[in-house]
Each structure stands twice: as structure tokens, then as C-alpha cells.
Amino acid sequence: NLGTGGATTNVVYGNGSDRTGVGNAYLGYNYGNGLKMTMGSFKDPFLREDMVNAEYQLAVGRSNLNYNFTTGYVDGIMATYEADQFRVFGNYSDGANSGQLTWNNVDTDYAFTVRGEFMFSGTWDQFKDFTSPRGSESGILVGAAFHWERGEYGTILTENDIMGFTVDASAEFGGFNLYGAFVYSSVDPSIGTTTDPLGFLIQAGFYLDETWEVYARYEWADYDN
């Protein structure tokens, strides 16, 4: 809770608004050869957990770490390039968790997010979830992302410069899966001192047979406030 204006918000990137809405609402064009452009409201490609749909998470829901460091939905324009073993996302937006807010909402002057992923083995489709059933293909995927935004100057409570960085890795072994992520942020407000929240998580799942899977997750964070 940033405690600005009495708003309850997420620790790092929140702006005091709720995050309900229509979700994805955008126009896009596929130029071929792996290049796509998207313009509108979409999930920011910062945290890998956010990029995996809710129904394909390993646990009942996303981690507490994700909910506190997520950049959520944004309004902006994004370029995506996907090849056989790597893909890159880059966008210019109105800032973390600002998707589908009114044009005159107080949020940011500008924001950028860049994410890259490299797949050592496997297929892109198998990494749309976190599980790995028995008999499925093995695969290893690593990723890293960077987010920067500058708060809207002239409105003192939102004059925050925010930087975020994350690295993650997913591994699937046909009956066993493993995922880990580290996230760091630096929040420089116009009032108060700079804070450096950070955290990590690790989770794993193991199939006892064809239909039963056990899983576990450990996560830790220091919000530096």
C-alpha cells in the first residue's frame, strides 16, 4: 500500500484504481515472418506469470509476489517478434496498471516495457502453462524484462519514477515441472525516500500418475518500506 491519497494499491506499480475491466481490447496486424503490432489495451509483458492465463497456472491462482509487482493491463502500442527459439516484446504505454482508464486520468507521462525470451528446447505452445503431464515434451525457457515509467509531473502525489527488472526460468520434464523468478524495483517518489522492493519465488509440480499432480510454491519479498 503506497498510502497516497488514502488509496489501496499494489506496492510497487499501483495507481489507486481497481483492475477490473474488459481485459484485452486491441487492434493488431500480423506482418508475417514473426512480426506483429498491437495497439490498444493489453497485458503488459513484464512478469511471466501474467503472461500465462489464469486457468493455466500451476496453483489455484497467481503468486502474492505477482500481485504486488505486476504491471497489469496498459494502454499503448506494442511490437512483437517471434522466431523458432526466441521472441521479443517492446511497448510504449501509459504506465503500469493504467489500462482502460480515462484519457485524463492522473498516472504517468510515459512508460516503456521490454521483454526477451529464449527457448533452449521445447515449443512455444507448451509454455502457455506451467504444468508438464507425463509423456509430454521436455523444454526449457528463460526470460528477462525491464520496465520504466515516469510519473505525471505537475501532480505531486504521482511524480514517481519507477524502474522494474525481472528474470525467470521455466523447465518441463514430462511429468515434472520447475519455475523460478526474481523481481527487483526502484521507486523514486517526489515526496519521501527511494525504496527498492525485491522478491523471488520458486515452484514445482510432480505427477503421481496420469491425472494426479502435487505442487509446491515458496515465495519471499522485501518491500523496503
C-alpha atoms as one frame of an Amber mdcrd trajectory, in Angstrom:
protein
   0.000   0.000   0.000   1.634   3.236  -1.114  -0.660   5.211   1.164  -1.164
   8.105  -1.242  -4.492   9.821  -1.058  -5.960   7.016   1.026  -5.935   4.673
  -1.958  -5.306   0.962  -1.545  -2.981  -0.091  -4.313  -0.320  -2.591  -5.157
   3.025  -1.980  -3.539   5.207  -1.132  -6.493   3.205  -0.028  -9.503  -0.322
   0.721  -8.300  -2.198   3.897  -9.096  -5.121   3.565  -6.684  -7.630   2.257
  -9.212  -9.087  -1.212  -9.301  -8.008  -3.578 -12.062 -11.386  -4.734 -13.297
 -12.445  -4.156 -16.862 -12.811  -5.850 -20.193  -9.246  -7.181 -20.270  -7.699
  -7.273 -23.729  -9.187  -4.782 -26.185  -6.873  -4.038 -29.079  -6.275  -3.943
 -32.811  -3.366  -5.824 -34.290  -1.679  -6.632 -37.560   0.486  -9.623 -38.450
   3.217  -8.549 -40.882   4.450 -12.115 -41.307   7.875 -13.621 -40.603   7.156
 -13.407 -36.862   6.477  -9.655 -36.630   3.216  -8.354 -35.130   1.968  -4.941
 -33.997  -0.675  -4.388 -31.332  -2.430  -1.153 -30.337  -4.983  -0.764 -27.559
  -5.353  -2.276 -24.082  -3.382  -5.443 -23.323  -1.491  -7.293 -20.603   1.950
  -5.806 -20.143   4.627  -8.473 -20.886   6.646  -7.868 -17.724   6.086 -10.890
 -15.447   5.837 -14.379 -16.945   3.054 -15.337 -14.506   0.916 -12.577 -16.015
   1.548 -13.945 -19.494   0.124 -17.350 -18.539  -3.690 -17.290 -18.474  -5.368
 -17.785 -15.101  -6.718 -21.237 -15.972  -3.204 -22.474 -16.860  -1.452 -21.545
 -13.599   0.099 -24.338 -11.566  -1.591 -23.319  -8.305  -5.115 -22.026  -7.683
  -4.016 -18.517  -8.576  -1.000 -16.381  -9.300   1.506 -15.733  -6.530   1.399
 -12.910  -3.985   4.698 -11.769  -5.483   2.997 -11.380  -8.861   0.067  -9.425
  -7.447   2.404  -6.973  -5.739   4.825  -6.430  -8.623   2.514  -6.828 -11.622
   2.318  -4.091 -14.237  -1.130  -5.406 -15.191  -3.002  -4.003 -18.164  -1.710
  -0.986 -20.054  -2.951   1.166 -22.934  -0.326   1.537 -25.619   1.332   0.198
 -28.733   3.489  -2.951 -28.819   5.725  -4.730 -31.297   6.315  -8.481 -31.003
   8.837 -10.589 -32.897   8.863 -14.393 -32.561  11.382 -16.794 -34.099  11.928
 -20.515 -33.585  13.914 -20.139 -30.369  13.478 -16.561 -29.159  10.910 -13.794
 -29.006  10.969 -10.127 -28.069   8.235  -7.754 -26.848   8.524  -3.974 -26.691
   5.860  -1.380 -25.930   5.215   2.267 -25.187   2.287   2.769 -22.793   0.543
   4.919 -20.206   2.125   3.042 -17.295   1.617   0.039 -15.070  -1.965  -0.931
 -14.209  -3.337   2.036 -16.157  -5.169   0.085 -18.842  -8.666   1.269 -19.787
  -8.587   4.346 -17.586  -9.982   7.631 -18.897  -7.711   9.801 -21.044  -7.413
  12.497 -18.362  -6.600  10.119 -15.508  -3.553  11.141 -13.483  -0.967   8.382
 -13.998   2.275   8.711 -15.978   3.952  10.887 -18.569   5.316   7.823 -20.362
   6.327   4.199 -19.801   8.314   1.518 -21.612   8.437  -2.271 -21.218  10.829
  -4.647 -22.993  10.886  -8.436 -22.594  13.012 -11.118 -24.213  12.713 -14.917
 -24.021  14.983 -17.702 -25.249  13.787 -21.297 -25.587  16.591 -23.849 -25.302
  14.235 -26.720 -26.121  10.529 -27.451 -26.493   7.754 -25.499 -28.244   6.123
 -22.134 -27.612   2.728 -23.797 -27.153   3.868 -25.928 -24.222   4.931 -22.832
 -22.302   1.417 -21.390 -22.350   1.006 -23.151 -18.978   3.208 -24.157 -16.029
   2.461 -27.874 -15.834   4.105 -30.824 -17.589   1.992 -34.019 -17.776   3.613
 -37.419 -18.098   4.629 -38.182 -21.641   4.730 -34.528 -22.711   7.712 -32.921
 -24.380  10.598 -31.587 -22.314  11.555 -27.939 -22.615  13.498 -25.072 -21.042
  12.592 -21.379 -21.356  14.384 -18.373 -19.829  13.214 -14.769 -19.891  14.048
 -11.267 -18.691  12.120  -7.987 -18.738  12.646  -4.306 -17.963  10.007  -1.662
 -17.166  10.482   2.093 -16.792   7.901   4.780 -16.195   7.905   8.447 -15.266
   5.081   9.747 -13.135   2.882  12.601 -14.266   4.690  15.752 -13.237   2.633
  18.669 -12.004   0.566  16.336  -9.789   2.767  15.885  -6.763   1.335  12.568
  -5.486   2.083  10.815  -8.790   5.541  12.212  -9.509   7.129   8.785  -9.112
   9.934   7.444 -11.299   9.709   3.642 -11.275  12.077   1.039 -12.653  11.497
  -2.711 -12.607  13.607  -5.701 -13.653  12.864  -9.427 -13.626  14.446 -12.705
 -14.717  12.704 -16.087 -14.827  13.160 -19.675 -15.969  10.711 -22.496 -16.730
  11.618 -26.175 -17.142   9.369 -29.102 -18.096  10.460 -32.737 -17.982   7.408
 -34.811 -18.947   5.910 -35.356 -15.501   7.893 -32.807 -13.503   7.978 -29.016
 -13.839  10.001 -26.261 -12.227   9.698 -22.471 -12.352  11.616 -19.666 -10.676
  11.568 -15.866 -10.886  13.331 -12.871  -9.354  11.979  -9.322  -9.488  13.515
  -6.020  -8.405  12.166  -2.483  -8.481  13.272   1.018  -7.616  10.610   3.590
  -6.719  11.760   7.215  -6.566   8.895   9.441  -5.308   8.796  13.231  -5.303
   7.898  13.061  -1.602   9.741  10.663   0.695  12.695   8.372   0.167  13.538
   5.975  -2.633  12.621   2.339  -1.952  13.939  -0.820  -3.604  11.406  -3.650
  -3.329  12.523  -7.090  -4.449  11.493 -10.707  -4.189  11.687 -14.180  -5.657
   9.661 -17.366  -5.945  10.199 -20.977  -6.876   7.501 -23.534  -7.638   7.416
 -27.137  -8.788   4.902 -29.803  -9.737   5.168 -33.600  -9.936   2.689 -36.053
 -11.463   1.978 -39.057  -9.226   0.207 -40.755 -12.133  -1.590 -39.680 -15.327
  -4.152 -37.479 -13.542  -2.851 -36.537 -10.059  -0.250 -33.807  -9.611   1.236
 -32.427  -6.396   2.800 -28.971  -6.377   4.526 -26.567  -4.022   5.497 -22.904
  -4.102   7.790 -20.775  -1.958   7.942 -17.003  -2.293   9.665 -14.187  -0.428
   9.662 -10.405  -0.781  11.056  -7.325   0.928   9.054  -4.170   0.152  11.702
  -1.889   1.698   9.154   0.437   3.303
